[in-house]
Amino acid sequence: MPNRLINSTSPYLLQHAHNPVDWYPWGEEALNLAKAENKLILLSVGYSACHWCHVMEKNCFENKAIATLMNEEFICIKVDREERPDVDQLYMDALHLMGQRGGWPMNVFLTPEQLPFYGGTYFPPEQWISVLKEIAKSHATRPEELKKVGNDLRNGLSVDELTRYKSSFDTEGLSQNPFQLLEKIIDKMKGDFDQTWGGFGSAPKFPMPCVFDFLLFYHHLTDNKDVLKIITVTLEKMAYGGIYDHLGGGFSRYSVDEEWKIPHFEKMLYDNAQLLSLYSHCYAATLDIHYRDVAFGITNFIKQQMTSEEGAFYSALDADSEGEEGKYYSWSKSEIMDILGPEGDEFCSFYQVTEEGNFENGLNVLWRTVSEEDFSMLYRNRSHTEMHKYIVECRRKLVEARDKRVPPGLDDKIITSWNALMTKGLVDAYRAFDQPQMLKLAYDNATFISEKMMEEDGKLWHTHKNGVSHIDGFLEDYAFTIEAFISLYEATFHENWLESAKKLADYAIEHFYDKKDGLFYFTSNIGTELIARKKEIMDNVIPSSNSSMAMGLKRLSALYRDIRYEEIVKNMLQTAQPLILTEGRYMSNWLQVWLMDKFPIVEIAFVGKNASKYKKEIDKIFFPNKVVCGTNGESMLPLLENRKPEIGQTQIFVCQNGSCRLPSTDISSALRQLRLLKEEMAMINSN
């Protein structure tokens, strides 16, 4: 018989709907029952693409004897961390305060009042049984001790990240010139950089796109060659590695080794969204065609495998297929040779395929160490053009064969924040490559968000499935959607997207903003209350919701010349500055906002019949601290108001700090003005 999860929209919860465990979803029914029956809560959190979540389900939650023990002693609650990031964040922080490593599945034991007192990640069956019995015994014999531990942890959870990390701040160092502090941050990153394989530190390695976007911004201002090397080596090695799917496009979540060779095979929408932005930005900055190929590969993956008929983007592809991690993506050499025939040897050599295998059980993950150009030099019987055609044809044959396999599970729920990240990624790619299909995918998705996930007053829903949008939006939904809508306006000059971004910003300020410290809460003031209301500050695999909110408000303040938004951003930067200037790698998106504050945004306005055409020329160059706006006729936007060109002309206004240079009527003149502004910024930095 199915349990209460059978009515869920989350694919992860539905995976557990036929467990013998009497699971509840997170909500009043389960929480009230725990209090009424004075039972402990067993909170288990995971997500559909999580390999070890599947292992624990198979070994523990499908075991009838274990399920009976769980049902007798606990109110068992299952949470999809992607549907309820607020619950996941809160109790993951509790796990860290307990001195435990985080990860998923996350299993935390709570008092009936939702106070955490013990937890961990994956438990093998015998250990899990022992833990269940010990905790049930403790509840029966010393419940007040558990409550005391829980109250102490709640007090710890109420401490924000700024206060928690205050002991590590170099308060004397903060009085230094901020640009000297910035140099220290860069030097620290240089020291942590893996010169051979790229990225930072050793295994496992995560892409961390916003770190490299910050470094691109820094390189734009300084032309620092060492910083450019950090970026280009990392992006090349990631694209060569097995973390990138060389057949279907798209990146896995992380690499288990330092060489980016063997991935943890799950593919997440949020990773690919940010990496699409990053590779597009790096192409604009360097014009290296290899970055274009990767961006096109990500776009193709999203279009083919992650897009619904309505234009929404799905959340993830599982690491497993047929119960085995990576089975869909790995190959034996004999299998490849059977498909490709005698000429398959060159392909196997290029992608490091061997008889012994580079993965598990004699299987191989496709990865490479050299470019097609260099490889063609080794096989002099083929020119580079011929080698490229050969590799493309071999990949086509393997894709055809792979399509006959059982595919990984698809998590088809639609998350607003992740969709917004992909909308922005596609817009960034469109602006770099001028591919209309990229813009269409972005436009369709933004339309879906505005029609299905957004209410008239600016309220957002967090998730959508089977025609139903539900769960109050979190700050990340507002912040990422604001950035996406601003980007879409800049790509199209359709002002409805800018108006929607402003509406979202005003709603977020009303319902999430804390005037006391100038930062935003992760949850709305009209949302479900947890035992602590958190603020997300530090950037991680995705930018923190606060840093993204600061970025969106910074750009809106420039486009609308709204001093209110500017003051909020300054308050946010003032509050976060101790962390920004001492924890650079974990505040990299904040650092971009900080740079935009120190080097004022360049405002470029296009007015006239060729506004969109001229704007495309500007888009081809990498210039991160700019906003663009434009109109073919008239507009009430402050940057466009009362600006009318001569009939048949298009004028370009380049402005900064409310001061505009003489308008130009040709794009080359505007580009010269931008080059001069960049040189001025470099001089500010050097001084």
N, C-alpha and C positions, 0 to 999 in steps of 0.2 A: 504494500500500500504506500502511496506517496505521502511524504510529510508536508508541512506547511509551506515549504519552498516551492511547491508545484505551481503556485500562482505568481511567482516572481517573473520579472522581465529580464533579470540578469542571467546570461548563459552560465556563469559560474555557479550561481545558486541553483539553477536547474540541474546542473551536473550532480548536485547532492540531494535532489528532490526524492530520490528512491533509496537513499541510505536508510538503514534501520534506526539511525539516530533520529530522535524527535526534534529536528531542527526548527527553530523559529527565525524569521528575518528580524533585523533590528527594528524595534518599534515598541509602542506602548503596551501591546498585549504581552510580550515576553517580559519587559521590564517590570510591569505591574504584577505579573505572576510571580516573579522572583521575590518581590517584597511580600506578597500575600502568603506565599508558602515558605518564606524565610529560607530560600535556596540560593546557593551560590550560582553565579552566571559563568558559564564557559563560553568565552567569546573566541571564535575561530575566524580569521580573516585571510583571504587569498584573492586570486584572480584566475580567470579561465585559462590563460596561457602559461601558467606557472607549473613547471614540471614536478617540483617536490610537493606541491599541493595535490597533484594527482596521485603521487606515491603514498602520501599519508591517507588520502581517502581510501585507496585500495587496501592498504595494510591495517588501517584502524577503523575508519568510519563505515566500512562495509562489513566489518567483523561483528556478528550479532552479539557475541558475548561482551565485547567492549562497548557496543552501543547500549546494551542493557545497563551496564554500570553507569555510563554517561547519563542515560535517561533517568535512572533512579536517584542520582545524587545532584544533578545540575539542571538548570535551565540552559539549554544549548542554543547559542545564537550564531548563525552564519552571516558573514558580511563580505560583500564584494568590495574590495578596497577602491575600485575604480568608480563604483556608484556612491560610496560613502567615504571620500578621502578625509573628511573631518574625524570620523570614528577611527580610521586607520592611523592618522597622524597622532591623535591624542594617545592612543594606547601603544603605538610604536615609541613615542616619547617616554611613556611609562616603562616600557621594556628597557630602554636605554638607561633610565634612572635606576633600574634594578641592577645595572651592570651587565646586561645581556646584549649580545649582538642582535641587530635587527635582521629581518628577512621574512620571507613568506614560504609556507603558511606561518602565520603568527597566531599563537594560542595563548590567551591571557585569561586568568581567573579573576573574577570580580566579586565583591560583596553584593548583597541584594541592592545596595545603594549605588552600584556601578563603580565602586572604588577598586582599583587594581591592586593586587598584592603579590602575584606570582605569574610568571609567563615564560615562554620560550618560542622557538620556531618549530622545526620538524622534530617529532618524537617517534622513534621506532616502537612497534607494538608493545613489547614487554616493558619498556621504560614508561610508555604512556599509561599502561595499566597501573604501574607502581605510583606514578604521579597522581592519577585520579584517586586512588585509595588513600594516599597520604593527605591530600588536600581535603577530601571528604572527612577524614578522621580529625583533621585540624579544625574544621568548621564545627564539628560536633563537640569537641573538647575545649577549644580555646578561641571562640569566635571573636572576642574582643581584641585579641592580639592581631587577628587578620584585619579587623577594622582600623586598628591603630596604624598598621603598616600602610593601609589604603589611604588614610587621612594624611599621613606624612608624604606619600607619593602625590596626592592631590595638591598639597602645598607646593611641592616641587614642580608640578605641571603648570601651576599658576604663574611661575616665574618665566618671563619672556626671554627670548634668545639673547637680547642685548645684555640683560642683567646676568644671565647664566654665563656668558663668555667674558664678562667685564674684567675678571681677574687676569685675563690674558692680554688685555689692552695695554699698549705702550702709550700711556697718557702723556708722557713727556715728548715722545716721538710725534704725537699729533700736533704739537706746536710747530713742527718743521714746515718748510715750504711744501705744499701738497704735491708739487711735481717731483720733489725729491722722494717723497713717500711712494709716489707712483713708480719711480725708478726701482725702489726696493721691491715692490710687488713684482715687477718685470724680472728683476734679478732672481727672485725666489722661484719664479716659474721656469726661468732658464736652468736653474739648478736641479729642478725636479723633472726636466724634460728628458725623455729617452731619445738620445741622439740617433740610435740605430733604427728603432721601430716607430718612433713618434709616440705621442701621448705622454702621459705623466705617470711616473711610478712603474710598478710591475703589475703582474696579473692579480686579479682580473682587471681588464681595462674597459672603461665606458667611454663613449664618444665625447660627452660633455660639450655640445655645440656652442653654448653661449660663452664658454671660455675663449674659443677660437674666434667668435664674432667680436669679442672685446679686443683680442690681439690684432684682428684686422683693422679695427678702429684706431688702435694705438699706432699701428704701422702706417695707416693713412696720414696720421698727424706728424710722424717722425721719420718715415722711410727707414726705420731700423731693420737692417738686413737679417740680424739674428732672430728677431721676432718673426719675420716673414718665413725664415727657415723652419721654425717651430710649427707654423701653420701648414706650410706646403708639404713637409715631410709627413706630418700626421695625416693629412687628407689623402696623400698618395698611398701610404701604407694601409689605411683603412679601406680604401677603394680596391687595393690589391688583395686584401685579406679575405678569409672565409667569412668574416662578419658581414661582408657584402655578398649578396646573392648574384653570382655572375651569370646565371641563366634567366632569372625572373626579375632582377632588379630589387632594390630595397635592402635595408640594413637590419640585422638582428640586434637584440638589445645590448649585448656586450660580448667581449671575447674572454674566454677562460684562460688565455695565455697572453704573454706580452707581445706576441707577434701579430695579433689580430687574426690568427689562423683559424682556430676552432671557436665557433660562436656558441653562446647559449641561444638556441635556435628561434626562440619566440621573436616575432616581429611586431613592434608596437607602432601605432599611428604617430604618437608624439615624437618618437625618435626620428622617424622618416620625415616628418614635417619640418623639424628644426634642421636636419641635415640637408634637406632640399634648399632651405634658405641659405645655409652656410656654403654649400658648393656653388650656388648661384652667385653669392657675394664674392666668393674667391675667384670665380671666373671673371666677374666684372673688374676685379682688382688686378688680375694677372693675364687675362685672355688665354689661359691655358685650356686647350680644347678637351683635355681629359676630365676637367671638372664639369664641362658641359655634358659629356657622355654619362657621368654618374647622375647628374640632375635629371637627364632624360630617362635614365633607368629607374630612378625613384618614381618619377611621374607615371611611367608605364605601369609599374607595380601597383601604384595607388589606383589608377584607372581600371586595370584589369581585375584586381583582386579585392580592393577595399572600398569600392564605391557602390552605393545602393542605386536603385532605379530613380529615386527622388533626388539624387545628387548629394546625399549625406555620406560620410565616411565611417566605416566600421572601426572598431577599437583595436583589434589584435588578431594575429594568427598564432596558433599554439606552437609550442616547441616540439610537441609529440605528434606522431601519427601512428596508428595501429599500436598504440601503447609504448612506442619506442621513441626516445628523444633523437631528433635529427634524421629519422629514417627517410623522410621525404627528400632530404637534401643531399644525402651521401651516396657514394657509388663505389663498387669494386672496379678495379682496372679491367677485368675481363668483361664486365657488363658494358663499359664504355667502348671497348674494342669491338664487341659484337655489334654495337650500334653504328660506330664510325667506320669500321673496316680497317684495312691495313694502314691507312693514312692517320689512324687515330694516335699513333705514337707521338707525333709532334704536339697534338692537343694535350695529351697526358703529360708531356714534358713541360709545356707551358704552364699548366695548372697543377703541377707538383703531384700528379697521380702516380702511385706506385703499387706494385703487387702486394707489399706488406700493409699498405694503407697508412694514412697520416691521422686517422681518427680512431675508431674502435672496430674490433672484429674484422680487420682487413679492409675496412671501408675508407673512403677518401672524401674530404671536403675540398671543393675547388678553391684554390688560392694561387696567387702568383707572386713573383718577386721582381719581375722586370716588365717594362712596357712592350707593346707589340713591336715598336720600332727596334728596340734593342734585341728582342728575340729574333726578329727577321735577319739581323746581322749574324746571329749564330747559325741560322739555317739559310745559307746564301742562295739556296735553290729557289727562294721566294723573295720577291720585293716586299716592301712594307705594305703596299696596296694589296698584293696577292695574299700576304699573311693575314691581313685584316679580313678579307673576304673568306678565307679558309676558316678562321676562328669563328666568324659570324655564322657560317653554315654549320659548323660542328655544334655550336650552341643551339641553333635552331633544331637540329636533330635530337639533342638531349632534352630540350624543352618538350618536344613532341612525345618522347618516351616518358618523361617525368609526369606529364599531364595524365598518363594512364594509371599512375599510382594513387593510393588513397591519400588525399590531401590532409594537411593539418587542420585541426578544428578552427573555425572562425568565430570570434566573439563579435557578434553583429549588433551589439548595442551601440548607440550613438551618443558620444559625450561632447557636450558643447565646447568645453575648453580645448579639447584635442582637435575637434573639427576646426576651431578658429585658428589653431596653430598651423594646420594644413592649408587652410585658406590663405594665410599669410605666406606660407612657404611657396604655394603655387603663384601668388602674386609676385613674390620676389623673383621666382624663376621666369615668369612672363616678362618682367621688366628687364631682366638680364638677356633673354634670348628672343623676345618678341614672337613667341609662339602662341597664336590665338587659342589653341586647345587648352593650354595651361590656364589662360584667363577664363575660359568657359567653365572649367572644372571649379575654379575658385568662385566664380560668380554664382553658379548653381548652388554651391554649398552655402555661400553667404545668404542666398535667398531662402534656403531651407532653414537656416538658423533664425533669420528674421521672421519667417512665417510660422515655424513650428516650435521654436524654442524661446521666443521673446514675446512678452505681453506688451500691450499698448503703453503702459506706464514705464516701461524699461526693465521690468523684472525678467530674469532669465530662469529657465529650468535647466537642470544639470544633465539629464539623460533622457533618451527617447528610444522606444522599442514598440513594435507592433502598433504604430499609430498613436501611442500615448507618450506624452512628455510629462515627467514627474521629477521629484526631489528638487527642493529649492536650490537655486544656483549658488555656488561658492564664489569667493573673490576671484579665483583663477578663471572662472567662466566669464566674468565681466572684464577682467584685465586683458585676457587674450583676445576676446571678441572686439574690444575697443581697438586694440592694435590692428586686428585683421580688417576691420571696417575702415579705419584710417588708410591703411595700405590700399584697399580696394578703391577708395575715393581717389587716391593719388594716381592709380593706374588708369582710371576711367573718367575722372572729373564728374562723376554722377554724385550730386550733393546729398542725395538721400542717405548714402552710406556714412557720410560725415555727420549728418544730423542724428542718425541712429547711434553713432559712437558717442556723441555728446549726451544723448538721452541716457545711455548706459552709464556714462561717467557720473551724471547727476544723481542717478538712482543709487550707485555704489557709494557716493559721498554721503547720501542721506542715511543709508542703512548699514554701512560697514566702517565708516571713518571714526576714528577715536581722536578727538581734538586734544586730549591730554598729552599724547606723545607724537601725534602727527602721522601715525601709521594706521593701516586698515586691518580689521579683524578678518579672519578667513571665513567666518560665518556671518550671516545677516542677523540684525537685531530682531527680526521677526521669524527666525528659523527655530528648529528644534534645539533645546538647550542640552548641553553635555556638562560634565562635572567641571570643565574648564573651557573658557573661550580663548582660542589660540590666535596668534598672529604668525604668519609664515614670512620669514625674513630672508633666510639664507638661500642662495641659488644652488640648484643641484642638477639632476639630469634634465630638468626643465627649469626655466627661470622662476624665482619665487613670485607669488602673486603680488606681493608688495612692490618688487622692483619692476614688474611688468606694468602695474598700475601707475607707477611713477613715470615710466616711459610713455605710456599712452597720454597721461595728463600733460606731460612736457610737450608732446607733439600737438595736442589740442590747444594748449595755451598759445603756441606759435600760430596755428591756423586761424584761431578765433581772436587772438590777441586778448585773451581772457586772463586778467591778473589773478583771479581767484584760483584757477588751476595752477598758475605759476607759484603762488604762495604755498599751496599744499605740497607741491614738489619740493620746494626749498625746505619746508618743515620736515618732510620725509628724509631728505638728504642729510639735514642737520642731525636728526635722531639716529640715523643709520651710519653716519660717517665713521665712528670708531670701529665698527665692523668692516666697513668698506675699505678703509685704509690699513687694516691689519690682517684681514682674511681674504685677500684678493681672489684666490681661485674659487672661493665659495661665495663670492659677492661680485662675480664677473658681469652680470647684467646690470647690477647697481653701478659698477664702474663705467659702463656705457652712458648711463643717465648722468653720472657725475661729470664725464667728459663733455656731454652736451650742455651742461650747466657752465662749465669753465670755458668752453669754446662755443659761444652762442650759435644757435641754429641759424643756418642760412635759409632764407625764405625766397623761393623762386616762383614767380607768378607769370602765367602765360595768358595773354588776352588777344583773341582774334581767331580767324578761320583756321589757322594752322597750329592752334594751341596743342592739340594732342600729338601732332606730328613732331613738333619741336621738343615736346616733353620726352618723347621716345629717345631722342638723341642724348638728352641729359641722363636718362635711365641707363645708358650704356656705360657710364663711368661710375666708379665706386666712390660715393661721397656720402658717408653715413649720417653726418649731422646736418641734414637738410630736410625741409618739407617742400612739397610742390603743390600748387593749386592752379586751376585754369578754367577758362570759359571761352566759348565761341561768341557769346553775346554779352549779357550782363549778369552780374551776381552781387548778392548782398554780403558775401564773405568780406571781412575787413581788408584782406590782402588784395581783393579784386574790386572792391567798391569804388565807383567813380572813375574807373580806368577804362577808357574807350580808345582803341587805336584808330588810325586813319582807315577809311574803307579799303578793304582788300589786304590790309596789312595784319601782321601779328607782332605784338610787342612782348618782350621778355624783361621782367623786372627782377633784379637780384638785390635782395635786401638783407640786412642784419641789424639787430638791436633797434628796429624801427626806422633805420636809415637806409634809403634805397639809392643805388647808383643810377646813372642815366640809363633809361630804357634802351634796349637794342632791338633791332628788327631782323637780325640774322643770328643763327645759333652759334656760329664761331666766335662772335663777340661775347656772347653769354658764357661760353666755355672758357674764354680768356679771363673773364671776371672771376669765375670759380677757381681757376688756377691761382690767381693773385690772392684770393681769400685763403686758399690752402697754404700758400707761402707765408701769409701773415700769421696764421695759426701756428705754423711750425716755428716761427720766430718767437711767438709768445711762449711756446713750450721750451725753447732753447734758453730763454732768459729766465 
